[in-house]
Amino acid sequence: MTASAVSRPPRLLVLSGSARTGSFNRELVELAALKARNLGAETTSVDLRALALPVLDADLLQAQGMPAGALRLRDWMAQHDGVLLSSPEYNALPSPLFINAFDWLSLVQAEGEQPSGTAATAGKPVGLMAASPGALGGIRALPIVRTYLSTNFAMVVVPEQLALPLADQQLHAQRPDLERLAKPELDAVLDRLVASVVRQARWRISA
Ligand SMILES: Cc1cc2nc3c(=O)[nH]c(=O)nc-3n(C[C@H](O)[C@H](O)[C@H](O)COP(=O)(O)O)c2cc1C
């Protein structure tokens, strides 16, 4: 079957690793989501904070079982064909909100028809972004996110990635009508990243 013969639009989960109102990463990933919708994808934006996951604690898992938020994340992953993710960089690492949520996800076991956490992620494309008001844009954390998702979660991390520096100047918070980043060369990278994820998701659902 060719990509054009796919019977339904690819569904992308839109995630930010930020736990901050007014997040630059949320704004960047929503711009990516808009571009994905312009390519025919359906997007679902979710806030990882809504999962209310405690810091990973094996004793708590033993005593209380898997938190509902981890099962919900598994369900979100199972219901989507790919992911758009933008995470802040904290001291050169990905944000604890993102890592903690996915560490919980990695522990979710299959039950009945429901896949395990890593079965729900396996083979699905993900596009990586980071945004920072700093000069490096969070680029030091992106290789870590790439390794984390491609190895333990078997995700297809697309080659294109975007670390957006000076995000406070480059995002058009007050101009959503612009639908683009201020610097055309960075906007072109974002276009390629989104197209790659949408293309991979289409291939996946048509295979
Ligand atoms: C604990 C902490 C560590 C940070 N470390 C970095 C860093 O290593 N590199 C960087 O570019 N910005 C760093 N920042 C600044 C964040 O990029 C900035 O807070 C950004 O707004 C976070 O993204 P958000 O707007 O999506 O929440 C750090 C911020 C905090 C709170």
The ligand as an SDF file (V2000), in Angstrom:
LIG
                    3D

 31 33  0  0  0  0  0  0  0  0999 V2000
   17.0730   23.9790   37.2000 C   0  0  0  0  0  0  0  0  0  0  0  0
   17.2270   24.6610   35.8770 C   0  0  0  0  0  0  0  0  0  0  0  0
   18.3130   24.3520   35.0930 C   0  0  0  0  0  0  0  0  0  0  0  0
   18.4460   24.9360   33.8300 C   0  0  0  0  0  0  0  0  0  0  0  0
   19.4780   24.5530   33.0110 N   0  0  0  0  0  0  0  0  0  0  0  0
   19.5380   25.0190   31.7400 C   0  0  0  0  0  0  0  0  0  0  0  0
   20.5040   24.5040   30.8400 C   0  0  0  0  0  0  0  0  0  0  0  0
   21.3040   23.6480   31.1400 O   0  0  0  0  0  0  0  0  0  0  0  0
   20.4960   24.9880   29.5590 N   0  0  0  0  0  0  0  0  0  0  0  0
   19.5910   25.9420   29.1470 C   0  0  0  0  0  0  0  0  0  0  0  0
   19.6130   26.3360   27.9820 O   0  0  0  0  0  0  0  0  0  0  0  0
   18.6610   26.4410   29.9910 N   0  0  0  0  0  0  0  0  0  0  0  0
   18.6090   25.9960   31.2720 C   0  0  0  0  0  0  0  0  0  0  0  0
   17.6420   26.4720   32.1210 N   0  0  0  0  0  0  0  0  0  0  0  0
   16.7450   27.5370   31.6630 C   0  0  0  0  0  0  0  0  0  0  0  0
   15.5700   26.9510   30.9070 C   0  0  0  0  0  0  0  0  0  0  0  0
   15.9450   26.7680   29.5590 O   0  0  0  0  0  0  0  0  0  0  0  0
   14.4090   27.9370   30.9940 C   0  0  0  0  0  0  0  0  0  0  0  0
   13.9270   27.9360   32.3230 O   0  0  0  0  0  0  0  0  0  0  0  0
   13.2990   27.5810   30.0110 C   0  0  0  0  0  0  0  0  0  0  0  0
   12.3430   28.6220   30.0340 O   0  0  0  0  0  0  0  0  0  0  0  0
   12.6650   26.2400   30.3500 C   0  0  0  0  0  0  0  0  0  0  0  0
   11.7690   25.8770   29.3250 O   0  0  0  0  0  0  0  0  0  0  0  0
   10.1930   26.1990   29.3850 P   0  0  0  0  0  0  0  0  0  0  0  0
   10.0660   27.6740   29.0870 O   0  0  0  0  0  0  0  0  0  0  0  0
    9.6030   25.3600   28.3230 O   0  0  0  0  0  0  0  0  0  0  0  0
    9.6970   25.8470   30.7470 O   0  0  0  0  0  0  0  0  0  0  0  0
   17.5030   25.8990   33.3900 C   0  0  0  0  0  0  0  0  0  0  0  0
   16.4090   26.2010   34.2110 C   0  0  0  0  0  0  0  0  0  0  0  0
   16.2590   25.5890   35.4220 C   0  0  0  0  0  0  0  0  0  0  0  0
   15.0390   25.9040   36.2490 C   0  0  0  0  0  0  0  0  0  0  0  0
  1  2  1  0
  2  3  1  0
  2 30  2  0
  3  4  2  0
  4  5  1  0
  4 28  1  0
  5  6  2  0
  6  7  1  0
  6 13  1  0
  7  8  2  0
  7  9  1  0
  9 10  1  0
 10 11  2  0
 10 12  1  0
 12 13  2  0
 13 14  1  0
 14 15  1  0
 14 28  1  0
 15 16  1  0
 16 17  1  0
 16 18  1  0
 18 19  1  0
 18 20  1  0
 20 21  1  0
 20 22  1  0
 22 23  1  0
 23 24  1  0
 24 25  2  0
 24 26  1  0
 24 27  1  0
 28 29  2  0
 29 30  1  0
 30 31  1  0
M  END
$$$$
